Amino acid sequence: MNSTATRHTTLAFDAIHVGDEITPLDVPVTATLIVAGAIASRDYMPVHHDREFATRQGSPDIFLNILTTNGLCVKFLHDWAGPEAMVKKLSIRLGVPTFPNDTLHFTGTVTGKSAGDGEGLIEVSLKGTNRLGDHVSGTAVLSLLTGVGE
């Protein structure tokens, strides 16, 4: 699903710097991913699983729902930061739709860093694009224990 392997160790807070690029993630979007994500998030709106309904509404096909997009954003962040990182805040804005056979390309940058009480907070900006443009853009805050990781 991605351009890199999932990280099995958590990045050390001290090893992260403002301006660092987050390891990109490519997600091939299939009809199965769209339908499974909609069902898993209990989003039964037909535009996410019924191609005929979606086309009658003016869409060329079914499309990814926002909750699946949220999950993919978290996967992108965890694949980079590691399993012990906690996403404390995720603020996203949807742009163009994502259809079957699109590839979502996630990129991001560390934009801030602060520490206190044994916790390190990493602020990032992120974006997921496809052939039509920006599907999702936003910011996130990740928590890491200071002094933990590689």
C-alpha positions in Angstrom: 0.0 0.0 0.0 2.9 2.4 0.5 6.2 3.5 -0.8 8.0 2.5 2.4 7.7 -0.1 5.0 5.7 0.6 8.2 8.0 1.7 11.0 8.3 -0.8 13.8 10.2 1.5 16.2 9.3 5.0 17.2 11.3 8.0 16.2 13.3 9.7 19.0 11.9 13.2 19.8 15.5 14.6 19.7 16.0 13.2 16.2 13.2 15.2 14.7 13.7 18.8 13.6 11.5 21.6 12.2 11.7 21.4 8.5 12.2 17.6 8.3 10.2 16.0 5.5 7.9 13.1 6.5 8.5 9.9 4.6 6.0 10.0 1.6 3.2 7.4 1.4 1.5 6.2 -1.7 -1.9 4.6 -1.3 -3.4 2.9 -4.4 -7.2 3.5 -4.0 -9.4 0.7 -5.2 -13.2 0.3 -5.2 -12.7 -2.3 -2.4 -10.8 0.3 -0.2 -13.5 2.9 -0.8 -16.4 0.5 0.0 -14.6 -1.2 3.0 -13.7 2.2 4.5 -17.3 3.4 4.2 -18.7 0.3 5.7 -16.1 0.2 8.5 -17.0 3.8 9.4 -20.7 3.1 9.2 -21.1 5.6 6.3 -23.8 4.0 4.2 -24.2 6.9 1.8 -24.7 5.2 -1.6 -22.1 7.5 -3.3 -19.4 5.4 -1.4 -20.5 2.0 -2.6 -23.1 2.2 -5.4 -21.5 3.2 -8.7 -24.9 3.6 -10.4 -26.2 5.9 -7.7 -23.0 7.9 -7.7 -23.1 8.5 -11.4 -26.8 9.5 -11.2 -25.6 12.2 -8.8 -23.1 13.5 -11.3 -20.0 11.8 -10.1 -17.9 9.7 -12.5 -17.7 6.9 -9.9 -17.9 6.1 -6.2 -15.5 8.1 -4.0 -13.6 8.0 -0.8 -15.4 9.2 2.4 -13.9 11.6 4.9 -13.5 9.1 7.7 -11.4 6.8 5.4 -9.3 9.8 4.5 -8.9 10.6 8.2 -7.7 7.0 8.8 -5.2 7.2 5.9 -3.8 10.5 7.3 -3.2 8.7 10.6 -1.6 5.8 8.9 0.7 8.2 7.0 1.7 9.8 10.3 2.2 6.5 12.2 4.2 4.9 9.3 6.6 7.8 9.7 6.7 8.4 13.5 6.3 4.8 14.7 3.9 2.8 16.8 4.3 4.6 20.1 3.6 8.0 18.6 0.1 9.3 19.5 -1.8 11.6 17.2 -3.2 14.2 19.6 -4.9 16.4 17.0 -5.7 16.1 13.3 -7.3 19.0 11.4 -8.0 18.3 7.8 -9.8 19.9 4.9 -11.1 17.9 1.9 -10.4 19.1 -1.6 -11.0 17.1 -4.8 -12.6 13.6 -4.6 -10.6 10.4 -4.8 -12.0 7.7 -7.1 -11.1 4.0 -7.7 -7.8 3.6 -9.5 -6.4 6.9 -8.1 -3.2 6.9 -6.1 -3.2 9.1 -3.0 0.3 10.6 -2.5 0.9 11.8 1.0 3.6 14.3 1.9 4.3 16.3 5.0 6.7 18.5 6.9 7.6 19.1 10.5 6.5 22.7 11.3 6.9 22.9 15.1 8.3 21.1 18.1 7.9 21.6 21.9 8.6 19.5 25.0 7.5 19.3 28.6 6.6 16.8 31.3 8.3 14.0 29.5 6.2 14.5 26.4 7.4 15.9 23.1 4.9 17.5 20.7 5.6 17.5 17.0 3.5 19.7 14.7 3.2 18.7 11.1 1.5 19.9 7.9 0.4 17.3 5.5 -1.2 16.8 2.1 -2.6 14.0 0.1 -2.8 14.5 -3.6 -4.2 12.6 -6.6 -4.4 13.2 -10.4 -7.0 15.9 -9.8 -5.1 17.9 -7.2 -5.2 18.1 -3.4 -7.6 15.6 -1.9 -6.7 16.4 1.7 -4.6 19.0 3.4 -4.2 19.8 7.1 -2.2 19.8 10.2 -1.5 17.4 13.0 0.1 17.2 16.4 1.9 14.0 17.5 3.0 13.2 21.0 6.2 11.3 21.6 7.8 10.4 24.9 11.1 12.3 25.2 14.2 10.1 25.3 12.3 7.1 23.7 13.0 5.6 20.2 15.9 5.3 17.9 
